[in-house]
Amino acid sequence: MSAAPAHAGMGKSANRPQPPGNDRDESLPPTLWQLVVRWVQRATVAAVTLSLLFHLAGWQVARFVMVGGVGAATAGAGDSEGAIEMAVLTEGELDAIQGADVEVSTPSVPDAPIAIETPQITTGDEGTGEGEGGGSPGEIGEIGDVGGGGDIGSGGEGLGLGGGGGGASFFGVEAVGNRFAYIVDVSASMDEFRMNALRRELHKSIEGLLETSQFMIVKYSTESTLVGTEDGWQEASSNVKRQMKGHIEALMPEDNTIPVPGFNLVFAHRPRPDAIYFMTDGDFSDDEAEAIIAMYKTFKTPVHCICLGFQGGEPRMRKIARATKGTFTFVRADR
């Protein structure tokens, strides 16, 4: 009789609800699926946070940057203080700008004069000389026309792209290269005004040379001598440029106009110059002009001829410029 209640108790225990079969003990390690779910949740939170930070930073930058050409919204911000303007170029405009530096024409002998602007040099009509050292005194101004091709240009026109990578400018005439010889007239016809012009232009030309360039100054009258050194080519360093100032200031006029020994002195040194500046205010013989041209046939160095205030020597100077593929330039000398 006592066994019946015990059986009934066992039946009630068997009918109690059991936990679901998919519930796991928390002390057990997580399954692969649980790990994936947790990683996705954390990655989502991180991505949302980074996105918010990125957009906040972009919004702050957009407040201070104004891109030109974006429309009416930009126009209103144009008056805001501290705005930064950015120019946007099309590919075609950029190509045009880059191409402008290399597409340079080198003319042959043009018929029309080319005016060159240089500081303290004003442009005017060519005057008429009245003998060596003649011409009305006054401003240094008119630059004559180019006498040939070569590696030189005046006022930005006719500038070649020859070897060397450097350049020089003398009385506004530009040449390309690394070594430049200046053969300058210091004969008695060079009055104080013209000597001052010569000193000023030599100072300016030497100061403008790159330190990788070399130069040589030869003064000529009855005799020809190197200015500043007996060693020939000088490096265009800052120290040498400072030393040359005193030598240039000491130039004084004397004797006659005999240029050929000056060319002999230049070509006696090696290496040869990339360009020669030949300046005179006087005249010389046809034989001397032919001797200079004959040197070009050997050394192939362009000679860029500059007449300072006297037109009597113009025919021979033009002839030299054409024969040596240099240029001819006339500079008025008026007080």
Secondary structure, 3 states (H helix, E strand, C coil): CCHHHHHHHHHHHHCCCCCCCCCCCCCCCCCHHHHHHHHHHHHHHHHHHHHHHHHHHHHHHHHHEEECCCCHHHHHHCCCCCCEEECCCCHHHHHHHHHHCCCCCCCCCCCCCCCCCECCECCCCCCCCCCCCCCCCCCECCCCCCCCCCCEEECCECCCCCCCCCEEEECCEEEECCEEEEEEECCCCCCHHHHHHHHHHHHHHHHCCCCCCEEEEEEECCCEEECCCCCCCEECCHHHHHHHHHHHHCCCCCCCCCCHHHHHHHHCCCCCCCEEEEEECCCCCHHHHHHHHHHHHHHCCCEEEEEECCCCCHHHHHHHHHHCCCCEEEECECC
